[in-house]
Amino acid sequence: MGRSVSPATVAASCSLLHSWHMFFPDLTPYEYGYELPRSNVLNVGWLARGHTFPVGPVPEAFVNELRRLVKSPENLYRGYHTCEFCPEPPIVIDSEGRRVIPPPGETMGNGEIRVAGSRGIVYVAPVLVLHYVEKHSYQPPIEFVRAVMANDGPKRRKPTRGPQRR
Ligand SMILES: [Zn+2]
């Protein structure tokens, strides 16, 4: 067993890591584990290398609300996902000669967010969706963008500046 890591070994370990990542086309019924697919629960932002995704501008308000949403993800058991569009994280060797991938911060995401849309639709997106939007110009389906921005509405509407109070 040599102590150095050949590029081929590193590549192999990375593809192994990526095999955990799951790709779902936007707006397909959400399906994971034992949960049966339901037509009102839709996937958004489950991107993966080898699959093209739409790019384009999104409203600033959408990004702001998305930032807030990913701070309280759910379904953490679904595990970590790594961004497949960023450069591979550097591999370091620890004191016992094992290959270790340091936490690359935002390029890894744990959990997912759920956003209620109109007509009883619920969108499920990985927390990485924020990273995809900010760093890779991913443009989610417009109905998801609208749902996220609508999510901002009722709860955060400020009571000040109303017509009755001035
Ligand atoms: Zn990335």
Backbone and ligand atoms as CSV (ligand in chain L), in Angstrom:
chain,resi,resn,atom,element,x,y,z
A,1,MET,N,N,0.839,-1.208,0.000
A,1,MET,CA,C,0.000,0.000,0.000
A,1,MET,C,C,0.869,1.251,0.000
A,2,GLY,N,N,0.856,2.001,-1.050
A,2,GLY,CA,C,1.631,3.235,-1.103
A,2,GLY,C,C,0.928,4.331,-0.334
A,3,ARG,N,N,1.701,5.334,0.021
A,3,ARG,CA,C,1.082,6.410,0.788
A,3,ARG,C,C,0.519,7.485,-0.121
A,4,SER,N,N,1.058,7.540,-1.324
A,4,SER,CA,C,0.559,8.573,-2.224
A,4,SER,C,C,-0.732,8.094,-2.893
A,5,VAL,N,N,-1.512,9.048,-3.301
A,5,VAL,CA,C,-2.782,8.730,-3.946
A,5,VAL,C,C,-2.680,9.097,-5.418
A,6,SER,N,N,-2.839,8.140,-6.262
A,6,SER,CA,C,-2.771,8.429,-7.688
A,6,SER,C,C,-4.048,9.132,-8.121
A,7,PRO,N,N,-3.971,9.931,-9.167
A,7,PRO,CA,C,-5.182,10.622,-9.645
A,7,PRO,C,C,-6.318,9.640,-9.931
A,8,ALA,N,N,-5.985,8.456,-10.414
A,8,ALA,CA,C,-7.023,7.479,-10.739
A,8,ALA,C,C,-7.785,7.059,-9.486
A,9,THR,N,N,-7.044,6.878,-8.384
A,9,THR,CA,C,-7.688,6.480,-7.127
A,9,THR,C,C,-8.628,7.562,-6.640
A,10,VAL,N,N,-8.165,8.795,-6.746
A,10,VAL,CA,C,-8.984,9.918,-6.299
A,10,VAL,C,C,-10.253,9.992,-7.128
A,11,ALA,N,N,-10.117,9.836,-8.439
A,11,ALA,CA,C,-11.276,9.906,-9.319
A,11,ALA,C,C,-12.274,8.813,-8.953
A,12,ALA,N,N,-11.751,7.625,-8.655
A,12,ALA,CA,C,-12.645,6.519,-8.308
A,12,ALA,C,C,-13.424,6.823,-7.044
A,13,SER,N,N,-12.728,7.392,-6.048
A,13,SER,CA,C,-13.415,7.669,-4.795
A,13,SER,C,C,-14.449,8.771,-4.984
A,14,CYS,N,N,-14.185,9.690,-5.890
A,14,CYS,CA,C,-15.139,10.770,-6.127
A,14,CYS,C,C,-16.398,10.252,-6.805
A,15,SER,N,N,-16.211,9.354,-7.776
A,15,SER,CA,C,-17.400,8.859,-8.465
A,15,SER,C,C,-18.242,8.023,-7.509
A,16,LEU,N,N,-17.566,7.396,-6.557
A,16,LEU,CA,C,-18.287,6.638,-5.548
A,16,LEU,C,C,-19.161,7.592,-4.725
A,17,LEU,N,N,-18.548,8.704,-4.368
A,17,LEU,CA,C,-19.270,9.715,-3.608
A,17,LEU,C,C,-20.483,10.198,-4.399
A,18,HIS,N,N,-20.258,10.416,-5.677
A,18,HIS,CA,C,-21.341,10.949,-6.499
A,18,HIS,C,C,-22.471,9.949,-6.711
A,19,SER,N,N,-22.172,8.681,-6.516
A,19,SER,CA,C,-23.223,7.702,-6.761
A,19,SER,C,C,-24.380,7.868,-5.774
A,20,TRP,N,N,-24.120,8.616,-4.700
A,20,TRP,CA,C,-25.184,8.866,-3.741
A,20,TRP,C,C,-26.168,9.906,-4.254
A,21,HIS,N,N,-25.675,10.697,-5.147
A,21,HIS,CA,C,-26.510,11.780,-5.636
A,21,HIS,C,C,-27.601,11.233,-6.533
A,22,MET,N,N,-28.784,11.755,-6.370
A,22,MET,CA,C,-29.877,11.283,-7.191
A,22,MET,C,C,-30.361,12.402,-8.082
A,23,PHE,N,N,-30.662,12.030,-9.302
A,23,PHE,CA,C,-31.161,13.015,-10.252
A,23,PHE,C,C,-32.650,12.809,-10.479
A,24,PHE,N,N,-33.414,13.893,-10.377
A,24,PHE,CA,C,-34.835,13.847,-10.711
A,24,PHE,C,C,-35.134,15.043,-11.608
A,25,PRO,N,N,-35.780,14.828,-12.738
A,25,PRO,CA,C,-36.149,15.986,-13.567
A,25,PRO,C,C,-37.125,16.887,-12.812
A,26,ASP,N,N,-37.057,18.193,-13.098
A,26,ASP,CA,C,-37.954,19.144,-12.450
A,26,ASP,C,C,-39.414,18.778,-12.700
A,27,LEU,N,N,-40.208,18.970,-11.659
A,27,LEU,CA,C,-41.664,18.798,-11.716
A,27,LEU,C,C,-42.121,17.363,-11.985
A,28,THR,N,N,-41.262,16.400,-11.651
A,28,THR,CA,C,-41.710,15.010,-11.683
A,28,THR,C,C,-42.171,14.652,-10.271
A,29,PRO,N,N,-43.053,13.669,-10.129
A,29,PRO,CA,C,-43.528,13.308,-8.789
A,29,PRO,C,C,-42.375,12.873,-7.885
A,30,TYR,N,N,-42.394,13.404,-6.690
A,30,TYR,CA,C,-41.370,13.116,-5.685
A,30,TYR,C,C,-41.475,11.661,-5.247
A,31,GLU,N,N,-40.342,11.025,-5.186
A,31,GLU,CA,C,-40.326,9.617,-4.807
A,31,GLU,C,C,-39.002,9.332,-4.127
A,32,TYR,N,N,-39.049,8.840,-2.907
A,32,TYR,CA,C,-37.799,8.516,-2.248
A,32,TYR,C,C,-38.039,7.503,-1.150
A,33,GLY,N,N,-37.165,6.523,-1.067
A,33,GLY,CA,C,-37.261,5.537,-0.002
A,33,GLY,C,C,-38.607,4.834,-0.025
A,34,TYR,N,N,-39.241,4.827,1.111
A,34,TYR,CA,C,-40.494,4.094,1.225
A,34,TYR,C,C,-41.698,4.958,0.908
A,35,GLU,N,N,-41.399,6.214,0.662
A,35,GLU,CA,C,-42.499,7.118,0.386
A,35,GLU,C,C,-43.020,6.883,-1.026
A,36,LEU,N,N,-44.284,6.623,-1.153
A,36,LEU,CA,C,-44.856,6.388,-2.476
A,36,LEU,C,C,-44.955,7.706,-3.229
A,37,PRO,N,N,-44.751,7.667,-4.539
A,37,PRO,CA,C,-44.872,8.904,-5.306
A,37,PRO,C,C,-46.296,9.454,-5.231
A,38,ARG,N,N,-46.380,10.744,-5.010
A,38,ARG,CA,C,-47.690,11.385,-4.988
A,38,ARG,C,C,-47.681,12.491,-6.028
A,39,SER,N,N,-48.711,12.574,-6.797
A,39,SER,CA,C,-48.693,13.488,-7.932
A,39,SER,C,C,-48.706,14.952,-7.513
A,40,ASN,N,N,-49.033,15.242,-6.258
A,40,ASN,CA,C,-49.047,16.646,-5.843
A,40,ASN,C,C,-47.733,17.069,-5.184
A,41,VAL,N,N,-46.793,16.136,-5.040
A,41,VAL,CA,C,-45.482,16.467,-4.480
A,41,VAL,C,C,-44.463,16.348,-5.606
A,42,LEU,N,N,-43.848,17.486,-5.953
A,42,LEU,CA,C,-43.012,17.523,-7.151
A,42,LEU,C,C,-41.555,17.860,-6.852
A,43,ASN,N,N,-40.666,17.271,-7.619
A,43,ASN,CA,C,-39.232,17.532,-7.498
A,43,ASN,C,C,-38.838,18.846,-8.163
A,44,VAL,N,N,-37.924,19.557,-7.517
A,44,VAL,CA,C,-37.329,20.744,-8.132
A,44,VAL,C,C,-35.854,20.797,-7.727
A,45,GLY,N,N,-34.982,21.009,-8.691
A,45,GLY,CA,C,-33.580,21.270,-8.378
A,45,GLY,C,C,-32.720,20.076,-8.019
A,46,TRP,N,N,-33.148,18.881,-8.370
A,46,TRP,CA,C,-32.303,17.702,-8.109
A,46,TRP,C,C,-31.389,17.528,-9.320
A,47,LEU,N,N,-30.386,18.380,-9.412
A,47,LEU,CA,C,-29.526,18.399,-10.590
A,47,LEU,C,C,-28.384,17.405,-10.460
A,48,ALA,N,N,-27.879,16.972,-11.595
A,48,ALA,CA,C,-26.730,16.074,-11.594
A,48,ALA,C,C,-25.955,16.259,-12.884
A,49,ARG,N,N,-24.689,15.966,-12.797
A,49,ARG,CA,C,-23.815,16.072,-13.957
A,49,ARG,C,C,-24.334,15.145,-15.049
A,50,GLY,N,N,-24.254,15.605,-16.280
A,50,GLY,CA,C,-24.728,14.772,-17.374
A,50,GLY,C,C,-26.163,15.080,-17.754
A,51,HIS,N,N,-26.818,15.918,-16.955
A,51,HIS,CA,C,-28.185,16.324,-17.268
A,51,HIS,C,C,-28.196,17.842,-17.382
A,52,THR,N,N,-28.697,18.349,-18.477
A,52,THR,CA,C,-28.727,19.800,-18.628
A,52,THR,C,C,-29.831,20.368,-17.746
A,53,PHE,N,N,-29.665,21.638,-17.366
A,53,PHE,CA,C,-30.696,22.314,-16.578
A,53,PHE,C,C,-30.833,23.735,-17.096
A,54,PRO,N,N,-32.014,24.325,-16.942
A,54,PRO,CA,C,-32.225,25.688,-17.447
A,54,PRO,C,C,-31.439,26.713,-16.640
A,55,VAL,N,N,-30.868,27.684,-17.319
A,55,VAL,CA,C,-30.166,28.763,-16.633
A,55,VAL,C,C,-30.800,30.092,-17.016
A,56,GLY,N,N,-30.711,31.046,-16.122
A,56,GLY,CA,C,-31.264,32.363,-16.404
A,56,GLY,C,C,-31.445,33.138,-15.117
A,57,PRO,N,N,-31.839,34.400,-15.255
A,57,PRO,CA,C,-31.999,35.245,-14.067
A,57,PRO,C,C,-33.224,34.850,-13.249
A,58,VAL,N,N,-33.148,35.079,-11.950
A,58,VAL,CA,C,-34.293,34.871,-11.065
A,58,VAL,C,C,-34.442,36.112,-10.191
A,59,PRO,N,N,-35.650,36.389,-9.707
A,59,PRO,CA,C,-35.849,37.595,-8.885
A,59,PRO,C,C,-35.026,37.535,-7.601
A,60,GLU,N,N,-34.541,38.700,-7.199
A,60,GLU,CA,C,-33.757,38.808,-5.967
A,60,GLU,C,C,-34.584,38.342,-4.755
A,61,ALA,N,N,-35.858,38.662,-4.764
A,61,ALA,CA,C,-36.740,38.282,-3.648
A,61,ALA,C,C,-36.824,36.767,-3.515
A,62,PHE,N,N,-36.756,36.098,-4.657
A,62,PHE,CA,C,-36.791,34.633,-4.652
A,62,PHE,C,C,-35.548,34.082,-3.965
A,63,VAL,N,N,-34.388,34.608,-4.321
A,63,VAL,CA,C,-33.129,34.131,-3.737
A,63,VAL,C,C,-33.108,34.407,-2.234
A,64,ASN,N,N,-33.585,35.582,-1.838
A,64,ASN,CA,C,-33.609,35.926,-0.416
A,64,ASN,C,C,-34.473,34.962,0.378
A,65,GLU,N,N,-35.631,34.633,-0.159
A,65,GLU,CA,C,-36.534,33.728,0.542
A,65,GLU,C,C,-35.967,32.308,0.556
A,66,LEU,N,N,-35.320,31.938,-0.533
A,66,LEU,CA,C,-34.706,30.616,-0.614
A,66,LEU,C,C,-33.618,30.475,0.454
A,67,ARG,N,N,-32.844,31.539,0.644
A,67,ARG,CA,C,-31.796,31.544,1.672
A,67,ARG,C,C,-32.390,31.265,3.040
A,68,ARG,N,N,-33.543,31.854,3.289
A,68,ARG,CA,C,-34.198,31.684,4.576
A,68,ARG,C,C,-34.694,30.233,4.719
A,69,LEU,N,N,-35.235,29.699,3.643
A,69,LEU,CA,C,-35.800,28.347,3.677
A,69,LEU,C,C,-34.745,27.272,3.925
A,70,VAL,N,N,-33.589,27.389,3.294
A,70,VAL,CA,C,-32.582,26.334,3.419
A,70,VAL,C,C,-31.931,26.321,4.803
A,71,LYS,N,N,-32.215,27.359,5.606
A,71,LYS,CA,C,-31.665,27.355,6.966
A,71,LYS,C,C,-32.399,26.383,7.867
A,72,SER,N,N,-33.596,25.997,7.483
A,72,SER,CA,C,-34.328,25.006,8.293
A,72,SER,C,C,-34.839,23.878,7.406
A,73,PRO,N,N,-33.902,23.054,6.921
A,73,PRO,CA,C,-34.288,21.943,6.051
A,73,PRO,C,C,-34.931,20.807,6.829
A,74,GLU,N,N,-35.563,19.921,6.102
A,74,GLU,CA,C,-36.118,18.734,6.742
A,74,GLU,C,C,-35.629,17.485,6.010
A,75,ASN,N,N,-36.068,16.332,6.502
A,75,ASN,CA,C,-35.653,15.059,5.895
A,75,ASN,C,C,-34.143,14.912,5.841
A,76,LEU,N,N,-33.486,15.193,6.958
A,76,LEU,CA,C,-32.029,15.147,6.959
A,76,LEU,C,C,-31.480,13.753,6.697
A,77,TYR,N,N,-32.291,12.735,6.922
A,77,TYR,CA,C,-31.813,11.370,6.706
A,77,TYR,C,C,-31.455,11.110,5.260
A,78,ARG,N,N,-31.938,11.954,4.393
A,78,ARG,CA,C,-31.677,11.730,2.976
A,78,ARG,C,C,-30.185,11.919,2.666
A,79,GLY,N,N,-29.455,12.444,3.603
A,79,GLY,CA,C,-28.002,12.469,3.495
A,79,GLY,C,C,-27.440,13.668,2.771
A,80,TYR,N,N,-26.121,13.656,2.660
A,80,TYR,CA,C,-25.420,14.756,2.023
A,80,TYR,C,C,-25.419,14.601,0.521
A,81,HIS,N,N,-25.523,15.713,-0.136
A,81,HIS,CA,C,-25.364,15.719,-1.584
A,81,HIS,C,C,-24.220,16.670,-1.885
A,82,THR,N,N,-23.444,16.343,-2.869
A,82,THR,CA,C,-22.382,17.261,-3.256
A,82,THR,C,C,-22.727,17.884,-4.590
A,83,CYS,N,N,-22.261,19.109,-4.767
A,83,CYS,CA,C,-22.474,19.767,-6.043
A,83,CYS,C,C,-21.578,19.105,-7.077
A,84,GLU,N,N,-22.172,18.655,-8.157
A,84,GLU,CA,C,-21.401,17.955,-9.187
A,84,GLU,C,C,-20.872,18.895,-10.254
A,85,PHE,N,N,-21.163,20.179,-10.110
A,85,PHE,CA,C,-20.729,21.140,-11.119
A,85,PHE,C,C,-19.536,21.958,-10.641
A,86,CYS,N,N,-19.248,21.908,-9.346
A,86,CYS,CA,C,-18.080,22.585,-8.806
A,86,CYS,C,C,-16.862,21.674,-8.977
A,87,PRO,N,N,-15.664,22.249,-8.926
A,87,PRO,CA,C,-14.468,21.406,-8.968
A,87,PRO,C,C,-14.475,20.436,-7.803
A,88,GLU,N,N,-13.869,19.293,-7.996
A,88,GLU,CA,C,-13.809,18.297,-6.920
A,88,GLU,C,C,-13.124,18.902,-5.704
A,89,PRO,N,N,-13.615,18.621,-4.502
A,89,PRO,CA,C,-12.920,19.112,-3.307
A,89,PRO,C,C,-11.558,18.432,-3.202
A,90,PRO,N,N,-10.564,19.132,-2.677
A,90,PRO,CA,C,-9.250,18.525,-2.539
A,90,PRO,C,C,-9.292,17.370,-1.543
A,91,ILE,N,N,-8.548,16.321,-1.835
A,91,ILE,CA,C,-8.479,15.187,-0.914
A,91,ILE,C,C,-7.237,15.382,-0.054
A,92,VAL,N,N,-7.372,15.266,1.237
A,92,VAL,CA,C,-6.202,15.356,2.111
A,92,VAL,C,C,-5.990,14.001,2.780
A,93,ILE,N,N,-4.754,13.765,3.184
A,93,ILE,CA,C,-4.425,12.504,3.855
A,93,ILE,C,C,-4.293,12.781,5.346
A,94,ASP,N,N,-5.027,12.069,6.164
A,94,ASP,CA,C,-4.926,12.318,7.604
A,94,ASP,C,C,-3.713,11.581,8.184
A,95,SER,N,N,-3.517,11.698,9.512
A,95,SER,CA,C,-2.297,11.175,10.138
A,95,SER,C,C,-2.195,9.660,10.013
A,96,GLU,N,N,-3.302,8.989,9.764
A,96,GLU,CA,C,-3.258,7.533,9.637
A,96,GLU,C,C,-3.248,7.077,8.183
A,97,GLY,N,N,-3.017,8.024,7.302
A,97,GLY,CA,C,-2.871,7.663,5.906
A,97,GLY,C,C,-4.187,7.468,5.165
A,98,ARG,N,N,-5.280,7.857,5.798
A,98,ARG,CA,C,-6.569,7.701,5.109
A,98,ARG,C,C,-6.878,8.934,4.275
A,99,ARG,N,N,-7.568,8.685,3.182
A,99,ARG,CA,C,-7.995,9.815,2.351
A,99,ARG,C,C,-9.237,10.441,2.985
A,100,VAL,N,N,-9.176,11.737,3.143
A,100,VAL,CA,C,-10.283,12.446,3.780
A,100,VAL,C,C,-10.710,13.596,2.887
A,101,ILE,N,N,-11.979,13.760,2.755
A,101,ILE,CA,C,-12.484,14.916,2.017
A,101,ILE,C,C,-12.938,15.945,3.041
A,102,PRO,N,N,-12.248,17.103,3.069
A,102,PRO,CA,C,-12.634,18.121,4.053
A,102,PRO,C,C,-14.024,18.667,3.724
A,103,PRO,N,N,-14.752,19.131,4.727
A,103,PRO,CA,C,-16.084,19.675,4.475
A,103,PRO,C,C,-16.001,20.859,3.524
A,104,PRO,N,N,-16.567,20.779,2.361
A,104,PRO,CA,C,-16.454,21.875,1.411
A,104,PRO,C,C,-17.523,22.936,1.574
A,105,GLY,N,N,-18.177,22.951,2.722
A,105,GLY,CA,C,-19.133,24.012,2.983
A,105,GLY,C,C,-20.364,23.927,2.114
A,106,GLU,N,N,-20.656,25.009,1.439
A,106,GLU,CA,C,-21.935,25.115,0.746
A,106,GLU,C,C,-22.069,24.216,-0.479
A,107,THR,N,N,-20.956,23.602,-0.924
A,107,THR,CA,C,-21.091,22.727,-2.080
A,107,THR,C,C,-21.667,21.377,-1.661
A,108,MET,N,N,-21.860,21.208,-0.361
A,108,MET,CA,C,-22.522,20.002,0.124
A,108,MET,C,C,-23.819,20.425,0.785
A,109,GLY,N,N,-24.834,19.657,0.595
A,109,GLY,CA,C,-26.100,20.020,1.206
A,109,GLY,C,C,-26.692,18.854,1.941
A,110,ASN,N,N,-27.279,19.130,3.057
A,110,ASN,CA,C,-27.900,18.084,3.846
A,110,ASN,C,C,-29.381,18.419,3.984
A,111,GLY,N,N,-30.223,17.551,3.505
A,111,GLY,CA,C,-31.649,17.757,3.664
A,111,GLY,C,C,-32.307,18.420,2.477
A,112,GLU,N,N,-33.567,18.721,2.654
A,112,GLU,CA,C,-34.342,19.288,1.561
A,112,GLU,C,C,-35.354,20.271,2.110
A,113,ILE,N,N,-35.899,21.068,1.238
A,113,ILE,CA,C,-36.927,22.021,1.651
A,113,ILE,C,C,-38.231,21.690,0.930
A,114,ARG,N,N,-39.318,22.035,1.566
A,114,ARG,CA,C,-40.645,21.824,0.976
A,114,ARG,C,C,-41.360,23.152,0.906
A,115,VAL,N,N,-41.898,23.446,-0.245
A,115,VAL,CA,C,-42.586,24.716,-0.442
A,115,VAL,C,C,-43.984,24.439,-0.971
A,116,ALA,N,N,-44.976,24.995,-0.304
A,116,ALA,CA,C,-46.360,24.812,-0.742
A,116,ALA,C,C,-46.677,25.766,-1.879
A,117,GLY,N,N,-47.226,25.219,-2.934
A,117,GLY,CA,C,-47.632,26.043,-4.071
A,117,GLY,C,C,-49.134,26.123,-4.151
A,118,SER,N,N,-49.636,26.508,-5.306
A,118,SER,CA,C,-51.085,26.598,-5.468
A,118,SER,C,C,-51.661,25.216,-5.770
A,119,ARG,N,N,-52.946,25.076,-5.632
A,119,ARG,CA,C,-53.688,23.849,-5.939
A,119,ARG,C,C,-53.164,22.637,-5.166
A,120,GLY,N,N,-52.675,22.862,-3.949
A,120,GLY,CA,C,-52.237,21.746,-3.119
A,120,GLY,C,C,-50.912,21.126,-3.530
A,121,ILE,N,N,-50.206,21.785,-4.431
A,121,ILE,CA,C,-48.913,21.271,-4.873
A,121,ILE,C,C,-47.851,21.576,-3.811
A,122,VAL,N,N,-46.973,20.616,-3.592
A,122,VAL,CA,C,-45.832,20.835,-2.706
A,122,VAL,C,C,-44.562,20.544,-3.503
A,123,TYR,N,N,-43.612,21.478,-3.462
A,123,TYR,CA,C,-42.351,21.293,-4.168
A,123,TYR,C,C,-41.283,20.854,-3.174
A,124,VAL,N,N,-40.502,19.861,-3.566
A,124,VAL,CA,C,-39.417,19.386,-2.722
A,124,VAL,C,C,-38.100,19.626,-3.450
A,125,ALA,N,N,-37.221,20.374,-2.812
A,125,ALA,CA,C,-35.932,20.700,-3.423
A,125,ALA,C,C,-34.813,20.418,-2.426
A,126,PRO,N,N,-33.644,20.009,-2.915
A,126,PRO,CA,C,-32.500,19.847,-2.004
A,126,PRO,C,C,-32.015,21.216,-1.551
A,127,VAL,N,N,-31.390,21.289,-0.371
A,127,VAL,CA,C,-30.885,22.590,0.086
A,127,VAL,C,C,-29.853,23.148,-0.890
A,128,LEU,N,N,-29.244,22.271,-1.672
A,128,LEU,CA,C,-28.260,22.713,-2.667
A,128,LEU,C,C,-28.885,23.581,-3.752
A,129,VAL,N,N,-30.200,23.621,-3.818
A,129,VAL,CA,C,-30.851,24.400,-4.872
A,129,VAL,C,C,-30.414,25.863,-4.792
A,130,LEU,N,N,-30.180,26.353,-3.570
A,130,LEU,CA,C,-29.713,27.734,-3.413
A,130,LEU,C,C,-28.340,27.909,-4.061
A,131,HIS,N,N,-27.473,26.950,-3.820
A,131,HIS,CA,C,-26.138,26.979,-4.417
A,131,HIS,C,C,-26.228,26.919,-5.947
A,132,TYR,N,N,-27.093,26.074,-6.440
A,132,TYR,CA,C,-27.256,25.954,-7.897
A,132,TYR,C,C,-27.709,27.280,-8.510
A,133,VAL,N,N,-28.628,27.948,-7.809
A,133,VAL,CA,C,-29.151,29.218,-8.304
A,133,VAL,C,C,-28.062,30.289,-8.258
A,134,GLU,N,N,-27.370,30.367,-7.108
A,134,GLU,CA,C,-26.397,31.447,-6.920
A,134,GLU,C,C,-25.112,31.245,-7.703
A,135,LYS,N,N,-24.629,30.009,-7.764
A,135,LYS,CA,C,-23.317,29.780,-8.360
A,135,LYS,C,C,-23.379,29.239,-9.792
A,136,HIS,N,N,-24.476,28.619,-10.140
A,136,HIS,CA,C,-24.540,27.997,-11.470
A,136,HIS,C,C,-25.700,28.537,-12.303
A,137,SER,N,N,-26.309,29.626,-11.848
A,137,SER,CA,C,-27.372,30.309,-12.597
A,137,SER,C,C,-28.557,29.421,-12.942
A,138,TYR,N,N,-28.765,28.406,-12.128
A,138,TYR,CA,C,-29.919,27.529,-12.349
A,138,TYR,C,C,-31.204,28.335,-12.243
A,139,GLN,N,N,-32.073,28.140,-13.205
A,139,GLN,CA,C,-33.363,28.817,-13.184
A,139,GLN,C,C,-34.462,27.774,-12.966
A,140,PRO,N,N,-34.972,27.697,-11.733
A,140,PRO,CA,C,-36.014,26.706,-11.447
A,140,PRO,C,C,-37.302,27.030,-12.206
A,141,PRO,N,N,-38.207,26.073,-12.279
A,141,PRO,CA,C,-39.496,26.333,-12.936
A,141,PRO,C,C,-40.173,27.550,-12.317
A,142,ILE,N,N,-40.838,28.337,-13.155
A,142,ILE,CA,C,-41.442,29.593,-12.698
A,142,ILE,C,C,-42.469,29.357,-11.589
A,143,GLU,N,N,-43.174,28.235,-11.652
A,143,GLU,CA,C,-44.180,27.987,-10.606
A,143,GLU,C,C,-43.518,27.775,-9.240
A,144,PHE,N,N,-42.297,27.226,-9.233
A,144,PHE,CA,C,-41.552,27.066,-7.981
A,144,PHE,C,C,-41.081,28.434,-7.480
A,145,VAL,N,N,-40.590,29.238,-8.404
A,145,VAL,CA,C,-40.142,30.592,-8.054
A,145,VAL,C,C,-41.297,31.369,-7.423
A,146,ARG,N,N,-42.474,31.262,-8.043
A,146,ARG,CA,C,-43.656,31.969,-7.520
A,146,ARG,C,C,-44.042,31.445,-6.144
A,147,ALA,N,N,-43.988,30.110,-5.981
A,147,ALA,CA,C,-44.383,29.505,-4.706
A,147,ALA,C,C,-43.459,29.964,-3.580
A,148,VAL,N,N,-42.164,30.020,-3.882
A,148,VAL,CA,C,-41.193,30.454,-2.868
A,148,VAL,C,C,-41.442,31.912,-2.492
A,149,MET,N,N,-41.697,32.756,-3.486
A,149,MET,CA,C,-41.916,34.174,-3.190
A,149,MET,C,C,-43.247,34.381,-2.477
A,150,ALA,N,N,-44.239,33.573,-2.797
A,150,ALA,CA,C,-45.539,33.670,-2.117
A,150,ALA,C,C,-45.387,33.236,-0.665
A,151,ASN,N,N,-44.476,32.310,-0.451
A,151,ASN,CA,C,-44.185,31.820,0.887
A,151,ASN,C,C,-43.719,32.959,1.782
A,152,ASP,N,N,-43.091,33.929,1.161
A,152,ASP,CA,C,-42.577,35.086,1.868
A,152,ASP,C,C,-43.709,36.001,2.340
A,153,GLY,N,N,-44.795,35.984,1.606
A,153,GLY,CA,C,-45.868,36.948,1.813
A,153,GLY,C,C,-46.502,37.015,3.181
A,154,PRO,N,N,-47.495,36.160,3.436
A,154,PRO,CA,C,-48.345,36.335,4.612
A,154,PRO,C,C,-47.582,36.401,5.929
A,155,LYS,N,N,-46.568,35.525,6.082
A,155,LYS,CA,C,-45.882,35.436,7.359
A,155,LYS,C,C,-45.044,36.657,7.679
A,156,ARG,N,N,-44.508,37.278,6.637
A,156,ARG,CA,C,-43.557,38.351,6.902
A,156,ARG,C,C,-44.084,39.734,6.535
A,157,ARG,N,N,-45.341,39.793,6.206
A,157,ARG,CA,C,-45.896,41.102,5.870
A,157,ARG,C,C,-45.856,41.994,7.108
A,158,LYS,N,N,-45.323,43.159,6.948
A,158,LYS,CA,C,-45.192,44.036,8.110
A,158,LYS,C,C,-46.494,44.776,8.353
A,159,PRO,N,N,-46.929,44.797,9.615
A,159,PRO,CA,C,-48.186,45.462,9.928
A,159,PRO,C,C,-48.052,46.980,9.912
A,160,THR,N,N,-46.838,47.454,9.956
A,160,THR,CA,C,-46.646,48.913,9.936
A,160,THR,C,C,-46.941,49.455,8.542
A,161,ARG,N,N,-47.098,50.716,8.433
A,161,ARG,CA,C,-47.350,51.402,7.166
A,161,ARG,C,C,-48.708,51.045,6.566
A,162,GLY,N,N,-49.582,50.465,7.391
A,162,GLY,CA,C,-50.926,50.187,6.911
A,162,GLY,C,C,-51.684,51.496,6.806
A,163,PRO,N,N,-52.783,51.495,6.047
A,163,PRO,CA,C,-53.530,52.745,5.870
A,163,PRO,C,C,-54.199,53.226,7.155
A,164,GLN,N,N,-54.491,52.281,8.048
A,164,GLN,CA,C,-55.217,52.675,9.271
A,164,GLN,C,C,-54.283,53.235,10.329
A,165,ARG,N,N,-53.009,52.929,10.233
A,165,ARG,CA,C,-52.070,53.368,11.254
A,165,ARG,C,C,-51.008,54.228,10.590
A,166,ARG,N,N,-50.942,55.458,10.954
A,166,ARG,CA,C,-49.936,56.268,10.309
A,166,ARG,C,C,-49.499,57.345,11.259
L,1,ZN,ZN,ZN,-21.460,24.054,-7.374
